[in-house]
Amino acid sequence: MRLGEFRLELVDGGTERVAGEAIFGVIPEALWDRRFPPDAAGRVLLSRRGLLVRSAGFTALVAGFPGRYDLGRTPAHDVDALVLSRSGGPDPDAAMASAHPRAGVYLPDSLGEAEREIRPGMTLFPLPGGAAAGGLGVRLDSDGRTAAYLADALPTAAHVPTAWLVAGDAYPVDLVQGKKRLVDRAVRERWLCVFWRDPDVAWGTIVESARGVRRVHGVARDREEY
């Protein structure tokens, strides 16, 4: 998909089974089990989805967590920047970095609490909870349009409600307030949001009804332009 000067491509990193309470926190199972049916062990099927970003003379791979991502026709050595929203620890991080030998690597602890533009129109910023706790987000701005990779702040389309937080995140009050500001802006500015954990809804915009109910309007993976 083209977004102004950027070319965006969703890349698959496979799927995995994760305990429902790990991805939905304190949200009761009755509210998510139809959309994400658990197996006998209470695990739900989640994707691992990355985002390949191209502009003139530059290619970046954005991932929610270290791992193998299918870049299709793009050689691994063509990646100039590797952005990991969350660190997997020294060994997984190093393994992924070595698979992309030319790439500058950006991890949560390399950012602090400030935004950082690593390429015109491509900005890294701390997600709710701060870079260390919440991870890194990526915002792409071009020609008045915005796309965002929000990792575990919005891992699935079901996580749009402010109180739906991934388990294990610290400082829930700060997280709720930060997430509200983030989603408010995404709605107001009509961001194209990537849902990296959602096996069904890869990306879409968050729209609000006249009654104030928010839902995700999914966008086809093969759409030509946003």
Secondary structure, 3 states (H helix, E strand, C coil): CEECCEEEEEEEEEEEEEEHHHHHCCCCHHHCCCCCCCCCCCEEEEEEEEEEEEECCEEEEEECCCCCCCCCCCCHHHCCEEEECCCCCHHHHHHHHHHCCCCEEECHHHCCCCCEEEECCEEEEECCCHHHHHCEEEEEEECCEEEEECHHHCCCHHHCCCCCCCCCCCCHHHHHHHHHHHHHHHHHCCCEEECCCCCCCCEEEEEECCCCCEEEEECCCCCCEC
